[in-house]
Amino acid sequence: MDPSSAWWQLGARLALALALAAGVGAIFGIPWIALTVVLALTVILQLRQLDRVLRWLRSENFERAPDLSGPWAELVARAVRLYRR
């Protein structure tokens, strides 16, 4: 996967989620709360991905790489390639 493509996809998903949150929040009169919730969930999901990568790296079992998406998948794939060298 091309890393710039992974970043673009992550950015596009975040932009779509923020747009939907702003729309739904505007309907209920709370756009800032809706945007805050979406951003908080995004941070939590990214921290979860980071935790999975760190646990994998600490285990030193590079053959059992975690199945991740987006930029995290590129990071894991590059780490596996470096390990195999």
C-alpha atoms as one frame of an Amber mdcrd trajectory, in Angstrom:
protein
   0.000   0.000   0.000   1.288   3.427  -0.905   1.825   5.397   2.315   0.469
   8.624   0.862  -2.675   6.729  -0.122  -3.064   5.406   3.429  -2.729   8.918
   4.839  -5.185  10.237   2.273  -7.728   7.560   3.178  -7.346   8.259   6.890
  -7.767  11.985   6.290 -10.782  11.438   4.053 -12.482   9.205   6.639 -11.819
  11.758   9.363 -13.121  14.614   7.205 -16.282  12.645   6.409 -16.839  11.775
  10.068 -16.336  15.412  11.080 -18.728  16.624   8.387 -21.389  14.145   9.502
 -20.850  15.079  13.147 -21.141  18.775  12.342 -24.355  18.150  10.405 -25.950
  15.983  13.074 -24.705  18.325  15.791 -26.167  21.327  13.961 -29.556  19.597
  13.745 -29.571  19.126  17.521 -27.932  22.488  18.226 -24.690  20.999  19.575
 -22.168  20.944  16.702 -19.123  21.473  18.950 -20.041  18.581  21.192 -20.546
  16.275  18.205 -17.204  17.336  16.713 -15.474  16.814  20.057 -16.924  13.304
  20.373 -15.755  12.336  16.868 -12.258  13.700  17.486 -12.043  11.956  20.866
 -13.101   8.643  19.299 -10.520   9.121  16.540  -7.761   9.713  19.093  -8.852
   6.663  21.093  -8.821   4.450  17.988  -5.379   5.706  16.951  -4.013   5.121
  20.460  -5.427   1.595  20.342  -3.602   0.973  17.047  -0.399   2.384  18.554
  -0.768   0.112  21.572  -1.157  -2.931  19.309   2.016  -2.005  17.396   4.001
  -1.423  20.597   2.877  -4.742  22.123   3.858  -6.502  18.889   7.297  -4.860
  18.825   7.903  -5.684  22.483   6.969  -9.336  21.923   9.783  -9.721  19.374
   7.543 -12.124  17.439   7.797 -10.380  14.095   6.192 -13.242  12.210   2.835
 -12.562  13.912   2.306  -8.970  12.872  -0.962  -7.316  13.889  -3.565  -6.819
  11.194  -3.941  -3.041  10.999  -5.168  -0.540   8.448  -4.062   2.813   7.126
  -0.651   4.260   7.975  -0.256   1.728  10.788  -0.287  -1.117   8.252   2.530
   0.589   6.340   4.537   1.002   9.543   4.149  -2.687  10.426   4.997  -3.801
   6.887   8.180  -1.728   6.909   9.179  -3.084  10.327   8.700  -6.655   9.092
  10.812  -5.938   5.989  13.589  -4.461   8.146  13.488  -7.445  10.486  13.750
  -9.909   7.604  16.840  -8.180   6.262
